[in-house]
């Protein structure tokens, strides 16, 4: 986005207008305009422009002096980019403090720090594959990822040019062919990796620098080949520029969020941008050059950097303050962001960039850049510290760290309890644990619910006492500020595989020497019961084997990912049928989808995939206990809502449901004779509107996952339902084998 000059060292109004096209595409997309579903490609337009401008600047310096002054180059970038970027980061920190729920401050603060350091793209890439960050909403500085890519490009690119200049001087070669050859190697390598990563690692491919370098390189190649484009006849040059504009229009209207990105699809906007720039060399004042160089386009293009910086935090903060924005609210906020953008351009961006003293003293410009970075980091750390202070207060509150407990599910806690488990992690897939002996302490809590047992014994059908439900908590455990940390110990032990991995991780808990081996298999929806099932296994003398992988429903159907879930599931299936064969398997899962088609068709395929695996187990005498998915809060972030409405948590109640994955699980269980369906949802949502806090216990953490504290509080009703089912299933299996 920086730079105002073309590869000919003369200001080109059409490139300024092209920047306007890029930022308007992005604004239209973020505002939600339906005719611009591919407006996100405006960022790719910016990348090509930046690659063109910066490469042209560096190549001309090499041709003029035979060298590159890195000090001067970095000083120019610092004074051009950092003041406006840091101003917006500080403003975003203030707006977040005022209008965004406190529970999000630590995450946003970390994003601010990473943005100030121009590393936020890697932070976002890491978050995209962190299943425990599933409920992370859009960060107000998420758009800084593209600035981070450019800044990293500005560090790498001059060094490549310096290498080229050295080769030119050492071997008496021509400058542009050498630099062009180096650039082609980078473009081909990055483009190839972009295609591969987009297909195999789509969550991270969008953000990382390695999948984007080729886009900047395309612009660089146009700059290096500028002498050729200057000799093209005006007529063909005009046609090339028009073709480029058509490609950009097609990108904005024909692409969409479902398009794998960047990958090969990004060739459309990047080559289109390159065509507009290349054609503009010789098209002179003809059609496309005249259109892009019009005064309104130049005006928007001049402020495009500040406009890009301001529009997104204003949209995110407005959504946090007012709720989901309507189309016209989004459009209005995007349009109004021009006001602070114009002020930033006129009062900060342009004066600092044009100040003669900054040009004379590069070290002063670098010092200013460093100071701006410190301001941005400080804004982030202030938010982080604000959240930390709130957490310290929550942890210091009476009863905040105590686990609630009792002899039976009840509103009033009666006392703590604990249980230790040994964990044997088998990562290499050979079926032998390494005996690392890690331990975790868990304890029962209190809760209540309503019974609607399905294919379970009479004892297990006993539901909660609705008269004892307390919907006006005096305290909340865990405190909603700590909810995201209230997860089963299996995550800390490394017992849950990560997104994209196919290796099978087996953890052994409960009584490792127990005669009855129970396997816990599935995604995070079975994993959320890990601690309470470990405690139950310990008291019952079961050996508990955990096979879990976040984001992967255990089904023979292909779910909506890169294929790693299917591979992982097949490997688990083979191990369960082999030497690690358990006596009984307990499964659950969420609705992850199963290919294309209607909702019913996808659910049917998911259910059929369950049937395939469970039937195979049944044929070798292994019964399956199917635990229902938990009710989904939908768009309600329960713990965040509770943190903002502690005095009246009824604001955070939501309509009762079975959970998105329950129907497929129930249908599959009905088709497999050796499978038994069991639900705990009446205890999780005992009323028509699911209460967010029951018996002073917060029910939900991320998404539709229940807190570990609440899961462990269900020890008594879970024991009453599960143990008889397990005993009956094992006995039936033994009888059938005789």
Secondary structure, 3 states (H helix, E strand, C coil): CCCCCCCCCCCCHHHHHHHHHHHHHHHHHHHCCCCCCCHHHHHHHHHHHHHHHHHHHHHHHHHHHCCCCHHHHHHHHHHHHHHHHHHHHHHHHHHHHHHCCHHHHHHHHHHHHHHHCCCHHHHHHHHHCCHHHCCCCCCCCCCHHHHHHHHHHHHHHHHHHHHHHHHHHHHCCCHHHHHHHHHHHHHHHHHHHHHHHHHHCHHHHCCCHHHCHHHHHHHHHHHHCHHHHHCCCHHHHHHHHHHHHHHHHHHHHHCCCCCCCCCHHHHHHHHHHHHHHHHHHHHCCCHHHHHHCCHHHHHHHHCHHHHHHHHHHHHHHHHHHHCCCCHHHHHHHHHHHHHHHHHHHHHHHHHHHHCHHHHHCHHHHHHHHHHHHHHHHHHHHHHHHHHHHHHHHHHHCCCCCCCCCCCCCCCCCCCCCCEECCECCECCCCCCCCCCCECCEECCCCCCCCCCCCCCCCHHHCCCCHHHCCCCCCCCECCHHHHHHCCCHHHHCCCEECCCCCCCCEEEEECCCCCEEEEEEECHHHHCCHHHHHHHHHHHCEEEEEEEECCCCCCCCCCCCCCHHHHHHHHHHHHHHCCCCCCEEEEECCCCCCCCCCHHHHHHHHHHHHHHHHHHHHHCCCEEEEECCCCCCCCCCHHHHHHHCCCCHHHHCEECCCCCCHHHHHHHHHHCCCEEEECCHHHHCCCCEECCEECCEECECCCCCECHHHHHHCHHHHHHHHHHHHHHHHHHHHHHHC
